[in-house]
Amino acid sequence: MHLLDNENLMLVQLAQAALERDHLKLRSLVQDFSREKINYSQLPRPIASDIRLLVISAALTELLAQRNNQTPPAWTKEIGALKEPFFLLESAATMKRLRTLCETQSPEPMRKRLLYAPPHFLEFA
């Protein structure tokens, strides 16, 4: 498998884990992705039949590129927002303060696409 194919698959897996709110898997995949020393500007647009996966992929790609002081790939600018807000922490639906925190301080690449998470989502010590 070509390296870019592998990165494309990993990106779709990241998005799927986020969509499923499987945070343990998501954190593990982000750590794997980070170890790859990826040039984010060269990541190809993922092939996904579910538009939600494409939106989440774009948001995560921009977020990870930003955190690695890189330029995201051009295709991410073409990807708009979800039709409805999506909270990556299920508990935000019942915890008003957490919901407000996510809505106001979610990382910008996510917030602009109606994806909400705490401000330090997927940051590692």
DOMIVO-870238 format. One line per 4 residues: number of its first residue (from 0); their letters; for each residue x, y, z of N, C-alpha, C, O, CB. Coordinates in steps of 0.2 Angstrom, whole numbers. Each point is the difference from the previous one (the first is absolute). Glycine has a CB too. Layout:
// DOMIVO-870238
NUM> a> X Y Z X Y Z X Y Z X Y Z X Y Z; ...
// end
This chain:
// DOMIVO-870238
0> mhll> 4 -6 0 -4 6 0 4 6 0 5 1 4 -14 -7 2; 8 11 -10 4 6 -1 -1 4 7 -6 0 3 4 0 -16; 7 4 15 -1 4 6 -6 5 0 -3 0 5 16 -1 -4; -14 4 -6 -6 5 0 -6 -4 0 -5 2 3 11 6 -10
4> dnen> -7 -14 4 -6 -4 1 -1 -2 8 -5 0 2 7 -5 -14; 4 3 15 0 -1 7 -3 6 4 -4 -1 5 13 -8 -7; -6 15 0 -2 6 4 -7 1 -1 -4 3 4 15 2 -5; -14 -6 -5 -7 1 -2 -4 -4 4 -5 2 3 8 1 -15
8> lmlv> -1 -10 13 -4 -4 4 0 2 7 -5 -1 3 8 -8 -11; 3 11 10 0 2 7 -4 6 2 -3 0 5 15 -5 -5; -12 10 -5 -5 5 1 -7 -1 0 -4 2 4 13 4 -10; -11 -11 2 -7 -2 0 -2 -4 7 -5 1 3 5 -2 -16
12> qlaq> 5 -3 15 -1 -3 7 0 5 5 -4 -1 5 10 -9 -9; -2 15 4 0 5 5 -7 3 0 -4 1 6 16 2 -7; -15 -1 -5 -7 3 0 -5 -5 2 -5 2 4 9 5 -13; -3 -13 8 -5 -5 2 0 -1 7 -6 0 4 7 -6 -15
16> aale> 5 6 14 0 0 8 -3 6 3 -4 -1 5 14 -6 -6; -9 13 -2 -3 6 3 -8 0 -1 -3 1 5 14 5 -8; -13 -9 -3 -7 0 -1 -4 -5 5 -5 1 2 7 2 -14; 2 -8 14 -3 -5 5 2 2 7 -2 -4 4 4 -5 -13
20> rdhl> 1 14 10 2 3 6 4 -5 4 -1 -1 6 -10 8 -6; 15 -11 -3 4 -5 3 7 4 1 5 -1 -4 -11 -9 -2; 6 13 12 6 4 2 7 -4 1 5 3 -2 -13 5 7; 7 -14 -3 6 -4 1 3 -1 -6 6 1 -1 -10 -6 11
24> klrs> 0 2 -15 3 -1 -7 2 6 -3 5 0 -4 -13 -10 3; 4 16 1 2 6 -3 7 2 3 4 2 -4 -16 1 2; 13 -3 8 7 2 3 5 -4 -3 6 3 -1 -12 1 12; 5 -10 -11 5 -5 -2 2 1 -7 6 0 -2 -10 -8 10
28> lvqd> -1 9 -13 1 2 -7 4 6 -1 4 1 -4 -15 -7 2; 9 11 6 3 7 0 8 -1 1 4 3 -3 -15 3 6; 12 -10 3 7 -1 1 4 -4 -5 5 2 -2 -9 -2 14; 0 -5 -15 3 -4 -6 2 5 -6 5 0 -3 -11 -10 7
32> fsre> 1 14 -5 0 5 -6 6 5 2 4 1 -5 -16 -2 3; 13 3 8 5 5 2 7 -3 -1 5 3 -2 -13 2 10; 9 -12 -7 6 -3 0 2 -1 -8 6 -1 -1 -8 -5 12; -2 7 -15 1 -1 -7 4 6 -3 2 -1 -6 -12 -6 5
36> kiny> 11 12 4 3 6 -2 -3 3 -7 4 0 -5 7 -4 11; -17 5 -6 -4 1 -6 1 7 -2 0 5 4 -8 -13 -1; 9 9 -10 -1 7 -3 -7 1 -1 -3 -2 -5 15 1 0; -15 5 9 -8 1 0 -2 3 -7 -5 -1 -2 5 2 15
40> sqlp> 4 4 -15 -2 3 -6 0 -5 -6 -3 2 -5 9 9 9; -3 -17 -4 0 -4 -5 -6 -6 0 0 -4 -4 13 6 3; -16 -2 7 -5 -5 1 -6 1 -5 -2 5 -2 4 -5 14; -3 -6 -16 -6 0 -5 -7 0 4 0 -2 5 8 -4 -13
44> rpia> -12 9 4 -7 0 2 -3 -7 1 1 -4 -4 -3 15 -2; 0 -13 12 -3 -6 1 -6 -2 -4 -4 4 -2 9 -4 14; -5 -7 -14 -6 -2 -3 -5 -3 5 2 -5 3 5 2 -14; -12 7 12 -5 -3 5 -7 2 -3 -2 5 -3 10 -3 13
48> sdir> -12 -8 -10 -7 1 -2 -5 4 5 -5 3 -2 7 -14 -4; 0 11 12 -3 4 5 3 7 1 5 1 2 -8 -12 4; -1 16 -8 2 7 0 2 2 7 5 4 1 -13 -1 -10; 6 -6 15 2 1 6 7 -2 1 4 4 4 -16 -5 1
52> llvi> 14 -4 -8 7 -2 1 5 4 -4 5 2 3 -9 -13 -2; 1 14 -6 4 5 -4 1 6 4 6 3 0 -10 -8 -11; -1 8 14 0 6 4 5 -1 6 4 4 2 -16 -1 -6; 11 -9 8 4 -1 5 7 -1 -2 5 3 4 -15 -8 2
56> saal> 11 2 -11 7 -1 -3 4 7 -1 5 1 2 -9 -12 -7; 0 15 2 2 7 -2 2 4 7 5 3 1 -12 -3 -12; 2 -1 16 1 4 6 7 -3 4 4 4 2 -17 -2 -1; 13 -9 -1 6 -3 4 6 2 -4 5 1 3 -12 -10 1
60> tell> 7 9 -11 6 1 -3 3 7 1 6 1 1 -10 -9 -10; -1 13 9 2 7 1 2 1 7 5 3 2 -13 1 -10; 5 -8 13 2 1 7 7 -3 1 4 3 3 -16 -4 0; 13 -5 -6 7 -3 1 5 4 -4 6 0 3 -11 -11 -1
64> aqrn> 4 13 -7 5 4 -4 2 7 4 5 1 1 -10 -6 -12; -1 8 14 1 6 4 5 -2 6 5 4 1 -16 1 -5; 9 -10 7 4 -2 6 7 -2 -2 5 0 5 -15 -4 1; 12 2 -12 6 -2 -2 4 6 -4 5 -1 -3 -9 -11 3
68> nqtp> 1 18 0 3 6 -3 0 -2 -7 6 2 -3 0 2 13; -11 -7 -13 1 -1 -8 -7 3 -3 -4 2 3 11 -13 -1; -6 11 -8 -6 3 -4 -4 -6 -2 2 -5 -2 5 15 -3; -14 -9 6 -4 -6 -2 -1 -1 -8 2 5 -3 -8 -3 14
72> pawt> 4 -7 -13 -1 -1 -7 -5 5 -3 -5 1 4 9 -13 -3; -4 13 -7 -5 5 -3 -7 -3 0 -4 4 1 13 1 -8; -10 -11 6 -6 -3 0 -4 2 6 -7 0 0 11 -9 -7; -1 10 13 -4 1 6 -4 6 0 -5 1 3 13 -7 3
76> keig> -6 11 -10 -4 7 -1 -6 -1 -4 -5 4 1 16 2 -1; -12 -12 -4 -6 -1 -4 -5 -4 4 -6 0 -2 13 -1 -8; -5 -1 16 -5 -4 4 -4 5 5 3 3 5 5 -14 -6; -14 11 1 -4 4 4 -2 -3 7 3 -5 2 -8 10 -12
80> alke> 0 -3 13 -2 -2 7 -5 -6 -1 -3 -1 -5 5 12 10; -3 -14 1 -6 -5 0 -6 3 0 -1 7 1 8 -14 6; -13 4 -8 -6 3 -1 -3 1 7 -4 5 1 2 -11 -11; 4 2 15 -2 1 7 6 0 5 5 -4 -2 -16 -1 -1
84> pffl> 11 9 8 6 -1 5 1 -7 2 -5 -4 1 3 16 3; 8 -14 -3 2 -6 3 5 1 5 6 3 -1 -8 -9 -10; 1 3 17 4 0 6 4 -6 1 -3 -6 0 -5 14 6; 15 -7 -7 4 -6 1 0 -3 7 2 -6 0 5 11 -9
88> lesa> -9 -2 14 -1 -3 6 -8 0 1 -3 5 1 14 0 4; -13 -11 -4 -7 -2 1 -3 4 6 -6 2 0 7 -13 -6; 3 11 11 -2 3 6 -2 8 0 -3 3 4 10 -11 2; -5 11 -12 -1 7 -1 -8 1 -1 -2 6 1 14 -4 -6
92> atmk> -15 -7 3 -7 0 -1 -4 1 7 -6 3 0 7 -10 -10; 2 5 15 -4 0 7 4 5 5 -4 2 5 0 -14 -7; 10 14 0 3 4 5 1 7 -3 4 1 -5 2 -11 10; -10 15 -3 -1 6 -3 7 4 0 2 3 -5 -14 -3 9
96> rlrt> 16 0 2 6 3 0 5 -3 -5 4 4 -4 -6 -1 16; 2 -9 -13 5 -3 -5 -3 1 -7 5 2 -4 -2 -11 12; -9 9 -9 -3 2 -7 2 7 -1 3 1 -6 -12 -9 7; 8 13 3 2 7 -1 8 1 -1 2 3 -5 -12 0 12
100> lcet> 14 -7 -3 7 0 -2 2 -2 -7 4 3 -3 -2 -5 16; -5 -4 -15 1 -3 -6 -2 5 -6 3 1 -5 -5 -12 10; -4 14 -4 -3 5 -5 4 6 -1 1 3 -5 -12 -7 8; 14 6 3 4 7 -1 7 -1 0 4 4 -3 -12 1 10
104> qspe> 11 -11 -5 8 0 0 2 -7 -4 6 -1 0 -6 7 11; -4 -9 -15 2 -5 -4 5 2 -5 0 6 -2 -11 -12 3; 16 2 -3 5 3 -4 -3 2 -7 -4 -3 -2 13 -5 7; -6 14 -7 -4 3 -6 -1 -4 -6 -5 0 -3 11 10 7
108> pmrk> -1 -15 -6 -1 -4 -6 -6 -4 1 -4 -2 -5 16 2 3; -14 -2 8 -6 -4 1 -6 4 1 -5 -1 -3 12 -7 9; -7 14 -2 -5 4 1 -3 3 -6 -7 0 -1 12 3 12; -1 -1 -16 -3 3 -6 -4 -6 -4 -3 2 -5 13 6 5
112> rlly> -9 -14 2 -4 -5 -4 -5 -3 5 -3 -6 -2 13 3 -5; -12 6 12 -5 -2 5 2 -7 3 -5 -3 2 -4 9 -9; 15 -7 8 3 -5 4 2 3 7 4 5 0 0 -12 -10; -6 4 15 2 3 7 3 -5 4 -2 -6 1 -8 14 -2
116> apph> 15 -5 5 4 -4 4 4 5 5 0 6 -1 2 -15 -7; 0 7 14 4 4 4 6 4 -3 2 -3 -5 -6 -4 15; 6 12 -8 5 4 -3 7 -4 -1 4 1 -5 -9 9 10; 7 -15 -1 6 -3 0 -1 -7 -3 4 -5 1 1 12 8
120> flef> -10 -8 -13 -2 -7 -3 6 -3 -4 2 4 -4 -14 0 4; 13 -10 2 6 -3 -3 7 2 1 4 -1 -4 -13 -2 -5; 10 8 14 6 2 2 3 -5 5 -4 -3 4 2 15 -6; 8 -14 1 4 -5 5 5 4 3 4 4 -2 -7 -14 -5
124> a> 4 7 13 6 3 5 6 -3 -3 5 2 3 -13 -1 7
// end
